[in-house]
């Protein structure tokens, strides 16, 4: 193909690739109610249903019954690649994202002690820690010095969502120490559909160029893991919490992939074959995690907290396809490698006149992807991000409602295909390493109901 079509290919591929889920971040969203205002530094507190995510030992500090819901009402995911003079923004249509980040229920059990707390608690929690959804579309007519005028187009829709369902319990061993444990089902579903074409007009009675391709990938998988935590009151106003998660075990996966490819270059090649639908196996592996935190709490006045989390390295096959032609048509990296990564969270919340709260927090969302070397194959982006949260809340007799924003931004590198409109219709692909800047902003509403 000529340089004109190759340049078009670079333009078209940049639009859909810049905000794909990269399988290497662990803190895309800060989940929970009070946790959001604290920037995710909640391990040493964990006294609402989101505690099953941060530290199950903390849910025993719920006085009676607690029901919470936290939703990201409006989200903007933005990214750019290349140098300042060649930045290409993401399609604005793909920026709206409404995500229910967490919901849960905790019930305290047993006789109420002199401190107003019960010795046992159990709960259920649903958490969406990662969510990506975007679509892009590009169509037009271009002029090539050899082929003359030709039409081109690229369409893609991508969605990647992970849901954690936790069931757990906690018990108080004595006034200052509590322990908890939980079983977690992790469900992930991915949908990736793309189509493209390049066509040239007739010249001298011969149709010089035609390309057409389609790829439709759908897969989901379920895995199980265990978590356990401890919470200790070191001093009257000082608390320590820690939690560990086991490696995950895949228990179910399903998926399929359809793709069609065609090509006509005069009378030389004709059409490429169109394989039947192929089955897809997948997994989303977590190789263990540990969190620890400390909190200083003056009831009805001030909360200061800090967390650190460690994620162990792992390597696994995200998508396994036996058909070689179908595997070469994938637009996402089939092999995932994660290095060990350490993240931090810190936050502060003040309570005003026993009615209002104001919280401010910060967190890191570093990438566990290895450094990108020579761009010989698709691989996850490596982008280190940092972010912050700001939340304002109001108390009533039985509810606490918080409204706020969380924002994160980072820069790094990514690998993208060079030949875009034809990449599904050709066997041999070329890739290029590019600079990548990403930013996420989410407005959220969180409420906890206590009875």
Order of alpha helices (4+ residues) and beta strands (2+ residues): alpha-alpha-alpha-beta-beta-beta-beta-beta-beta-beta-beta-beta-beta-beta-beta-beta-beta-beta-beta-alpha-beta-beta-beta-beta-beta-beta
